[in-house]
């Protein structure tokens, strides 16, 4: 039987570059936190602001 192991890829540097170029905004980054693509700490690292969920 074939077995696969999933290893998550850290895309923080890619998202940071996209954010600095204006390709994604804070709302997009917040959605990434919601979906579990990045952590709240990574949000802060990328945007420079602390994460606050929007109502």
ZALUMFI-202585 format. One record per residue (C-alpha): residue in one letter; chain; x, y, z. Coordinates in steps of 0.25 Angstrom, whole numbers. Layout:
<sites>
+------+-------+-------+-------+-------+
! rest ! kette !    c1 !    c2 !    c3 !
+------+-------+-------+-------+-------+
!    a !     A !     X !     Y !     Z !
...
+------+-------+-------+-------+-------+
</sites>
This chain:
<sites>
+------+-------+-------+-------+-------+
! rest ! kette !    c1 !    c2 !    c3 !
+------+-------+-------+-------+-------+
!    x !     A !     0 !     0 !     0 !
!    x !     A !     5 !    14 !    -3 !
!    x !     A !     6 !    24 !     8 !
!    x !     A !     7 !    39 !     7 !
!    x !     A !    11 !    49 !    18 !
!    x !     A !     6 !    63 !    16 !
!    x !     A !    17 !    74 !    20 !
!    x !     A !    11 !    88 !    21 !
!    x !     A !    19 !    99 !    14 !
!    x !     A !    22 !   112 !    21 !
!    x !     A !    17 !   122 !    11 !
!    x !     A !    19 !   134 !    21 !
!    x !     A !    30 !   140 !    12 !
!    x !     A !    21 !   139 !     0 !
!    x !     A !    10 !   146 !     7 !
!    x !     A !    19 !   156 !    12 !
!    x !     A !    24 !   160 !    -2 !
!    x !     A !    10 !   160 !    -8 !
!    x !     A !     5 !   169 !     4 !
!    x !     A !    17 !   179 !     1 !
!    x !     A !    14 !   179 !   -14 !
!    x !     A !    -1 !   182 !   -11 !
!    x !     A !    -6 !   169 !   -17 !
!    x !     A !   -13 !   165 !    -4 !
!    x !     A !   -18 !   174 !     7 !
!    x !     A !   -21 !   172 !    22 !
!    x !     A !   -35 !   167 !    20 !
!    x !     A !   -29 !   156 !    11 !
!    x !     A !   -19 !   153 !    22 !
!    x !     A !   -30 !   152 !    33 !
!    x !     A !   -37 !   142 !    24 !
!    x !     A !   -24 !   134 !    23 !
!    x !     A !   -24 !   134 !    39 !
!    x !     A !   -39 !   129 !    39 !
!    x !     A !   -36 !   118 !    29 !
!    x !     A !   -24 !   114 !    37 !
!    x !     A !   -14 !   117 !    25 !
!    x !     A !    -6 !   126 !    35 !
!    x !     A !    -6 !   129 !    50 !
!    x !     A !    -9 !   141 !    57 !
!    x !     A !     6 !   143 !    59 !
!    x !     A !     9 !   141 !    45 !
!    x !     A !    -2 !   152 !    42 !
!    x !     A !     6 !   162 !    51 !
!    x !     A !    19 !   158 !    44 !
!    x !     A !    14 !   161 !    30 !
!    x !     A !     5 !   173 !    33 !
!    x !     A !    12 !   179 !    45 !
!    x !     A !    -1 !   180 !    52 !
!    x !     A !    -7 !   171 !    63 !
!    x !     A !   -18 !   162 !    58 !
!    x !     A !   -32 !   167 !    62 !
!    x !     A !   -44 !   159 !    57 !
!    x !     A !   -54 !   167 !    49 !
!    x !     A !   -68 !   166 !    53 !
+------+-------+-------+-------+-------+
</sites>
